Amino acid sequence: MLRRLSLPRLSLTSRLSFFFTLVAACVLLGLSGLFMTAADRHFSDLDRSTLQDKQHLIDDILTSANSPEDLRWRLSESLNHHHGLFVQVTTQTGQKLFETDGFPATNRWLLLEHETLLHALKGGRHGQRQYRVQQFHANAHYAPEAPLVIILATDTAHHQHFLDELLRTLGVYTAAAILVSGLLGWTAVYLGLSPLRAIKAHAAAVTAQRLQACMPVQAVPVEMADLAQTLNQMLERLQEMLERLQDDFRRLSEFASDLAHELRTPISNMLTQTQVTLAAQRDNTAYRDILASNAEELQRLARMVADMLFLAKTERGVDLPHKERFMAADEAQALLGFYEAVADDKGISLTAQGNGSIEGDRLMFRRALSNLLSNALRHTPAGGNVRIIVIALPNGTEVSVENTGEDIDPEVLPRLFDRFYRADPARAHPTSDGAGLGLAITKAIVEAHGGRASVKSAQGVTCFSLVFPYSDE
């Protein structure tokens, strides 16, 4: 029902112009009606005053008349020369003593004293002659015991003619004023909405390649400034989202390329070994060696897939599975005992110093620190040093792993935490079976704790630092 009664789909300018014209029409019609009513009441008061004056005159004549003939003579002398005034004097029995010329018949339309000319206009008798009537009783001086009936009537034709002309004039003026108001309203609305059209033009110029904030905040009225500001903020957020999408797409493309490269080598090795083995009859020992080699490659692939799944979870902002508070030095000492044999084989010194509390997942922290230790032992020459340093900060704890060895190229440092990235040009380390995901996983773990990872290398010392902040709870 509401949908059927709603206005057709018009522009905002047309709607506002329509309502402005409607309001102007209501105001003009109301003022015209008030003016007509005031004029009609004014004429009614004039007629009433005229009839009352004539009533006083007739009362004076009655008090001085000595006979019916004297009464008729006096009334004729006083009232016959008044244009549009009619008087009739009768006795109680209906005998007519006096009547002016042209006194309207009783079946002619006569307005009562309390009625106005608007009653005649509403009654549909427009154009007929109308008379306002007043009737009263009075006693003549010569016959005080017999009251007379006096009827006064005044013709309202001249008043009605004036009201008709006034009504036509007001009608023409009101129609013209409504039309002019509509045109002026449309012009005012059109000019007033020009800032909105400017915002529309700026919004139409926005493309996927051009998302800069471009809405004219200072050039629009105060009422539209919030809208322009909101659109600018939306465009800024869209631009940030587009940049993030572009960055994610770039990273996804790089990841797909790196993943294909990493998977191609072990799969190619297994396929080649299997084809060579099947090309000729071999003994059980050869088959067992080939299967063992394939098993090693499959384990490497399984670890790579597990690492990729872990990275995907951390990048989606997964919650920490087992969050607790623990001391970093305890975990560092446990890892030093695990890697002690490897360090002794290479003649590397392992030490740890400092302490601080960590709020997070113990196993994930141990994995991140283990990745850094494994990486440090892999790149530290024989007789070098690897040191774990724990520093308690005001808002968290910093855990660093330092190792001696060759400095890393400054251009390489920003990419060390990328997936599948290795600083070696050959993309493989002869003593490592890793896939280049260890540092990427370390960075993902510390970021899952709300922290950050960094690296620096200078003067023969490379230092990887992890900062674990305290929670706000």
N, C-alpha and C positions, 0 to 999 in steps of 0.2 A: 504493500500500500504506500509506504513512504517513498519507495523507488518510483512509483507511478506519479506521485505528487511532486517529485523533485524537479528543479529547473533543468532545462536541457543543458547540454554540455557547452557552456559559453566560456569565453575568455574572462580572465580576472578583470580586465578593463571594462568589458561589457556588463559584467555582474555589478561592479561598483557603480558604474554609470546608471544602470537600471535602478538600483536602490537609492542612489542620490536623487534621481528624477522622481521616484516614488515619494521620497520624503518631502521634496520641494512641492510636489502636487498636493500632498496632504496638508502642508502648511498653508499654501495659497488658497486651497478650497476652504480650509477652516477659517482663514481670515476673511474671505469673501462672504461666507455664511454669517460670521459675526457682524460684518459691516451691514449686510442686508437686514439682519435682525435688529440692529441698533437703529437703522433708518426707519424701519417699519414701526418700531416702538415710539420713535420720535414723532412720526405722523399720527400715531394713535393718541399720543399725549396732546398734540395740537388739536385734534378733533374733539377730544374730551374737554379740553379747556374751552374751545369754542362753544360746545353744547352747554357747558356749565355757565358761561357768560350769558348765553341767551336764556337759560333758565332763570338766572337772577333778573334779567330784563323783564321777562314775562311775569315773574313774581311781583315786580314793582308795578307793572301795568295792572295786574289783577287787584292790587291793594288800592289803586286809585280809580278804577273803573266804577261808574255809577249805574250802568245798565248794560245789557247785552250789546246794544247798538254802539254804546260808547266803547265797550271792550273791543268789538270788531274794528272800529275806526282806529283806535290806538294801536292794535296789533298790526293792522295793515300799514299804517304810517311807519312803524318801527321795523317791520320784518320783511316787507315785500321787496325791498330794494337789495337784499342780501343774496348774492348769487350762490346757488348751490345749497341754500338753507331752506328747509321745508318745515312748516309748523301746522299742527292740527289740534284744535281744541274741541272737545266734546263733553257732553254731560254724562252722568252715570247711566242714563237710559239710552245713550248712543246718539243723542241729538247733536248734530254738528253745528257748533257756534262759529268756528273760523277754520279756514284752510287756505294755505298759500297756493299760488298757481303751480301746477305741475307736481303736486304732492304724489309720490309714488303709490301705486296700488298695493294693497296688503299682500298680494301674491308676488310682488317684486322682491328680489333678494335684499334683505336688510341685515347688516352686521350688528350684533349686539355690542353693548358698550365694552365688554371685556375682551372681545375678539379683535384680532389684528388682521392686516391685509394678507399676511402670510397664510392665514387660514383659507382665504379665498384662492390663493395661488395653489395651495395643496389640494383644495376641493375640486379643482378642475373647472372652475367658472371664470377662467381668465378671459378678459374681453367684455364681460357683462358690467353693467353699471351697478355700483355698490354704494350702499348708504349705511352710515353709522346712525344708530337709533338710540334715543334716550326717552324714557317715559316716566312721568311723575304726576302727582295729584296736588292740586292747590285750590284754595277757596277764593272766590271773588268777593270784593268789598260789598257789592250789592246783594249777594246771596251767600252769606257765610255758612248757612246750614247745608248747602248742596255743593260738595267738592267737584271740581272739574278734572277731566283727564286730558293731559297735555302730552303730545308726542312731538319730539324734536328729531329731525333727520338731516344729515349733512351729506352731500355727494362727495365721494372719495375718488372720483375719476381722475382728478389731476394728480393725486398722490399715487394712484395705481400706475398712471402713465409714467411718472418719474421712476417708480420702482422697476417697471418693465425695462425702461431705458438703462437704468443702473445695472439690472441683472444682465442685460445683453453686453453692456460695456465690460462688466466684471468677467463675464464668460470669455469674451475675446481676449481681454488682458491676461486672464489666468491661463488660457491655452497658449498664448504667446510666451508668457513667463515660464510655463512648464517646458516648452520647447527650448527656449534659451537656456534655462537651467540645465536641461539634459545635455545640450551642446557644451556648455561651460563645465559641467561635471565630467563629461567624457574627456575634455581637454585637460582638466586638472588631474584626473586619474592617469591619463596617458603620460603626462609630464612627470607626475609623482612616481610612476612605476618605471621610469627610465633607468634608475639604478639597478632594478631587478633585471631589466633587459641587458644591461651591461654585464651583470653577473652571469647571465645565461650565455652571452657571447664569449666571455672568458672560459666558461665551463665547456662550451662546444669546441674551444681550441685545444682542450686537454687531450693528449694522445698517450699511448703507451710509452712513446719516446720523450714525451714532454709532460712531466708530472709536477713541475715546480709550482710552488704556491704563487698563484697569479690573481687571486681575487682582490679587487680594489677596496680594502677595508676602510681606508681613510676617505675615499671618494663617495661613499654611500651614506645614507642617513643612519642615525643611531639605531633605529629599529632593525635595519638590515645588516648592521656591522657584525652582530653575533652570527648571523647566517654566513656571511663572507668569511669570518674567522673560523667557523666550524668547517666550511668547505676547504679552507687552506690547510687546517689540521688533518682533514681526511686525505687530502692530496699528499701531504707530507708522509702520513702513515702508508698510503699506497706506494709512494716512491720507496720508502724503506722496505716494504714487503717485496716490491719488484727487485730491489737490489739484493735482498736475501734470497729470493727465488733464483736470480741469476747466479749468485754465488753458490747456492746449493746445486744448481744444474751443472755449473762448472766442476764442482767437487765430485758430483755424481759421474760426470763424464770421465774425469781423471780416475776415479775409483774403478769404473768399469774397465778402463784401459789397463790400469795396474793389476786388477784382479785377473783379467784375461792373460796378462803376461805371467803372473805368478802361477796360475793354474796350468798354463800351457806347458811349462817345463816339466813338472813331475808327471803329468799325464803323458807327455811325449816320451819321457824316459820309460815309464811303465809299459807303454804300447810298444816301443822299440825292443825292450828286453823280452817282452812276451812273444813278439813276432819272431825274434831271433831264436828263442828257445824252441818255439814250435816248428821252426824250419828244419830241424834235424832231431833224430832220436838221441836222448841224453839219459844219463843215469839219475837215480833218485837224489843224489847229493846236489847235482846241478839244479834240478827242479826246486829242491828245498832252498837253495841259495837265492834263486830268482824270486820265489815266493816271499822269502824274508826281506829282500830288497823292496819288493812291491808293498809289503806290509809297512816298512819304514816310510815310504812315500805316502801311503794312505793315512798313516798316523799324522804325518806332517799336514796333509790336506785336512784331516779332521780337526787338528789344532787351529788351522787357519780359519776354517768355517766357524768353529766355536768362538774364536777371537772376533770375527766379523759380527756374529750374533751379539756378542757382548758389547761391541762398539755401537751397534744399532740400538740396543736397549738404553745405553747411557745417553746417546744423543737425543732420544725421545724424552729425556727427563725422568727416567724411572726412579722411584724412591729407593733409598738405601734399604737392603733387606734386613740387616741387623745393626741398628745404630746403638752405639754405646760409647762410654768414655774409657780410654786406656792410655797407657804411657808409651810414647814412641820409642824410648830407649829399650824397653823390654823386647819389643818386636825387632828392633835393630840387632840386639845381641843374639836373638834366636836365628836370624838370617845369617849373621856372621858365622855362627857355628855350622850352618848348612853349607856355606860357600868356602869354608876354611880349607877343605881338601883341594879344591880347584885353585885357590890362591897359593897354597904351598907348592903345587906342581909348577906354577909359573914363577915362584919366588916373589909373590906380591904381598905386601903388608896390608892387613885389614885392621882398621881401628874404628872406634865410635866414640863420640863425646857429646855431652849435653843431654838435656832431657826436656820433655814437655808433653802435655796431654793432648790427645786427639779425640774429637767427637765425630764418630762415623762408624763405618763397617770395618772390623778388624781384618777380615780376610782380604777385602779389597785393598786396604792400606798395605798389607803385607805383599800383595801381588804387585802393586805399583812400585814399592821399594825394591822388591826382588828383580823387577825388570831393569831398574836403574843399576843395581849391583851387577847383574849379568852383563849389561851393556858396558859398564865400567871395566869389569874384568876382561872382557873380550878385547877392549881397545887399549889396555894398559900394558906396556912392555914389561919384560922380565926385570925384576928388581924394583918395580915401581910401587906406588902407594895408592890405596883406595881408602877413603875416609868418609864416614857418615857423621854429619854434624846436625844436631837438633838444637834449635834456638826457640825459646818461649817468647812470643811477641805479645803485646798488650791485647790484641784481638784474635790471637790464634797461635799456631805453631808452625815454624818453617823447618822442613827436613831437606837437607842437601846431601848429595853424593858427589865427592870430588875424586878425580883420578888424574895421575900424571901421564903425560904422553904428548904426542904431537898436537899442536893447536888445530882447531877446526876452522875452515875458511869462513869468515863473517857472512859471506853470501849464502852459505849452506845452513847456518844456524837457524834461520826462521823456518826451514822446511824439515827439521829433524823430527818434529812431532807429526808429520804427515804420514798417511797410510802408505805402506810399501816403499817408503823412501829410504834409500841407503846412500850414505855419503860416498861410498865406493863407486867409481865409474862403471864397474862390471856388474853392479847391483847385487852382488853376492859376496859373502865373506867366506873364505875357505874353511874357517873353523866354526862356522855357525850354521845351524839348520833352521834359523828363524826366517820368518816371512816379512820382516820389516814392519811388524805391527806392535812391537813391545812398547815403544815410546808413545805411539798413538793411544794405546790402551792406558798407559800411565797418565797421559793428559786427560783422557775421558774420565778416569777414576777421580782425579783431583777436582775436575770441574763438576762431577756429580756431587762432591762434598761442598761445592760452592767456592772452591779455591782456584788457584792458578798455577801453571807450570812455566818455568823459564830455564834458559841455558845460557852460559857464557863460557868463553874459552880464550885464554890469554896467558902468555908467559909459561907455556908448558903445562897448564892446569885447566882441566875442563870441569865445570860444576853445573850439575842439574839440580834445580831447587823446586820444591813443592811447598806451597803455603796452604795449610788447612785452617780455615777460620773457625771460631767458636760460633755456635748457633745463637740466635737472638732469644731463645726461650729461656 
